[in-house]
Amino acid sequence: MNDTECLYTLITGASTGLGKAFAEECASRKMNLILISLPNENLDKLCEKLKQTYQIKVQCKETDLTNLETVVDFANWVTQNFTVNILINNAGIGGTQGFADSEIGYLDNMIQLNIRAMTLLTRILLPELKKLNSSYILNVSSLAAFSPVPYKTIYPATKAFVHHFTRGLEAELEDSNVSVSVLNPGPIMTNADVSTRINGQSSYVKLSIMTPAQIATIALGKMLKGKSVIIPGIMNRINAFFIRLVTENFRISVGTRIFKREKKNSDENTDNRSKQSSWKQSGKKTIAR
Ligand SMILES: NC(=O)c1ccc[n+]([C@@H]2O[C@H](COP(=O)([O-])OP(=O)(O)OC[C@H]3O[C@@H](n4cnc5c(N)ncnc54)[C@H](OP(=O)(O)O)[C@@H]3O)[C@@H](O)[C@H]2O)c1
């Protein structure tokens, strides 16, 4: 397994969405890869495809990054067996729910994945990154980091952590060979849940939608040029400018209107799905009888 001669790019959450787009973009630039996701058949398929198409080395690891011991073991396995010169902390989860209705496990997973896994992977890999002539850390935050967002509550708070952590670390490493960037994308059509939520938004919000591939190309290019804060797309840069221009109370009242509607759509979809599922189950029972 030991392959410390070659350089690798490590991408978390690489089986789908933005992480997969990062993997494809890096592979097209002939970078060797270490890809992580939850146990998922998509990851193996992606690894095989990238190896064959681009003739690069790809290691896949199915790991639950919400588990402390697993994160530490995984990071130590990486440092002992590979030389990583680019770390892309992409894995993250979110959603739109009233806080009081949220399950404890849902909240805990979001905090452990979005905050703890990113922090510890960075901490454990940093001494190795510092040994190289040049290396990079890219942490995926969100435009949501720039404001409290009702009905998302925990998600923007975790993304504000990612943003502030990354900017602080960047300053600490200013005189080192490690370049540190944070990515703050707006809405991206990734998984079905996110796409349904985005489709229920206003035409204005839809103007800022970008594809995972567009974001990965922009983010990787700017990261390699050493850009600190990467906000892809003109509409997202305009939005980020206005978000920071207006008062926090104004942002919260606009956010309440937008995300109350998103929560309502999301609740209706869940209701429809459960009605369909109970209809299917009752159908099965009829057939079985
Ligand atoms: N989509 C948006 O509109 C949007 C906007 C701004 C920022 N972002 C940020 O962009 C990043 C990627 O988002 P996305 O929409 O592309 O996500 P996604 O499509 O849901 O993909 C998430 C990835 O993370 C992996 N993952 C989830 N839980 C994990 C865990 N416990 N351990 C290891 N891997 C895990 C998933 O693996 P499995 O496939 O195996 O579950 C998948 O590969 C996130 O940090 C998100 O906050 C997204």
The ligand as an ORCA input file, in Angstrom:
! r2SCAN-3c Opt
* xyz 0 1
  N     -25.380     21.702     -3.028
  C     -25.361     22.992     -2.708
  O     -26.273     23.764     -3.100
  C     -24.221     23.570     -1.900
  C     -24.106     24.966     -1.777
  C     -23.047     25.495     -1.032
  C     -22.125     24.647     -0.434
  N     -22.262     23.304     -0.568
  C     -21.261     22.440      0.091
  O     -20.598     21.658     -0.898
  C     -20.181     20.409     -0.323
  C     -20.671     19.269     -1.196
  O     -22.101     19.334     -1.248
  P     -22.949     18.420     -2.261
  O     -24.264     19.094     -2.438
  O     -22.104     18.077     -3.437
  O     -23.179     17.129     -1.342
  P     -23.765     15.696     -1.733
  O     -24.153     15.621     -3.171
  O     -24.804     15.367     -0.705
  O     -22.514     14.749     -1.493
  C     -21.996     14.643     -0.216
  C     -20.785     13.754     -0.248
  O     -20.311     13.622      1.109
  C     -20.298     12.240      1.444
  N     -20.647     12.059      2.835
  C     -21.817     12.362      3.444
  N     -21.765     12.023      4.742
  C     -20.533     11.463      4.935
  C     -19.876     10.897      6.047
  N     -20.487     10.803      7.233
  N     -18.623     10.410      5.897
  C     -18.008     10.463      4.691
  N     -18.560     11.010      3.596
  C     -19.820     11.492      3.710
  C     -21.336     11.592      0.537
  O     -21.086     10.204      0.438
  P     -22.298      9.217      0.008
  O     -22.636      9.550     -1.425
  O     -21.707      7.876      0.170
  O     -23.432      9.498      0.948
  C     -21.084     12.361     -0.761
  O     -19.941     11.849     -1.397
  C     -20.745     20.381      1.097
  O     -19.760     20.768      2.017
  C     -21.858     21.419      1.048
  O     -22.123     21.977      2.310
  C     -23.277     22.739     -1.294
*
